[in-house]
Structure formats: structure tokens, C-alpha cells
Amino acid sequence: MSYDRYSIEYRLTVNGWSSEDADCPSGDHVETWEKQVHQGSEFGRESAHWRRLWSNPSFTEEQLAELHEQFPFPERGKTTADLFKNIVQ
């Protein structure tokens, strides 16, 4: 039996990442991603998996790659303070 399982949606905009609760102007919305997290036991490590749910067809793969280089996934910060530095509120 798993200890914990949850998912969070994030939206990549031309200005950075926003959480699922934040409003995102439709013209700025580039992609929607879901982060699925699973923790097998109370003391086990969390395992995270990202999947893209939607991509704005007016952006090329090259443009998306540039945005991902400029705004890395929220979980990839080096310290706790960096975890959400790219999330636009």
C-alpha cells in the first residue's frame, strides 16, 4: 500500500511557471504539465514523474526548448528556496 500519491498541474507561460491555482492569461499559456508524485512508505523517497498534458500549437518545438532552458521545471532548483523561484504568482 502506498504512503502518499498526489499530482499537481503547472502551466508554462512566456513569463515563467504558474501553479494550477494561479490565473494565467490565455495568450501567455504555452504548455500544461502534470507532476505526479508517489511515496511508497513513510520513510521512503518521493518519486516524481512529469508529463505534458497540453502544448500551444502556435509555439514550435524550438521555441518550447528555449522557454524550458530559460525556465527550468520548478522541482529542479538547487535548494528549498529555489524550488519555486520560477513560479509566477
N, C-alpha and C positions, 0 to 999 in steps of 0.2 A: 504494500500500500504506500502510495507516495505521501510525502510530508506536505509538500506545497506545490501548487501549479497555478500560474496566472499568465495573463497576456496583457500587453499594453500597446496601443497604437500610437505611432508618431507620424507626423507629417513633415516632409522636407519642403521648405519654401525657398524662394530666392534669397531670403534673409536668414536662413538657418532652420533649425528644427523647432517644431512646436509639439506639445503633448496633445493627447486626444481631447482634453478638456478646453484647450485654448482655441479661440476663434482664429480662423485662417482665411484671409481674403482669397476668393476663388482664383483670381489672376495670379496669385503668388504660389498656389499649391502645385508642387511639382511631382511628388510621389507620396504614397501612403505605405508605411511599413508596420508590420506587427512583430513585436518581440515576445516570444513565448519562453517562459522561464519554468524550469522544473527542478525541484529539490527532492531527492529520493528519501532522505531521512533528516531528522532534526539537526544532526551534526554534519551532514553531507554538503558538498559544494553545490551551488546552483549551476545549472546548465542552461545556457541561453541560445536560442535559435532565432534568427531574423528571417523574415520572408516579405517580399514586396507584394502588396495587395493591389496597388494601382499605380500607373505611371501616366503623366500628362503626355498625350501623343504629339503635342507641339514642341516637345523637347527631344533632341537627338540623344543617342547613347553617349556621344562625346560631351554634350552639354551636361548630361547627368553625371558623367565621370568627373567633370570639372567641379560641379557642386559638391560631390562626395569628397573630393580632395580638399575643398575649401571648408566643408562642414562634415567632419567625421561622425560616425554613428555616436549617439550620446553615451553609450556604455564604454567607449574606448578611451576615456580620459585617464590620465596617469594617477590622479589622486581623487579622493572623495569629492573635493571641491571642484574638480574638473568634470565630474560625471555629467553634469547638465549645463555646462558652460555654453553650449551651442543651442540650447533650447530658448526660443523666443517666447516670451510671456505676453 
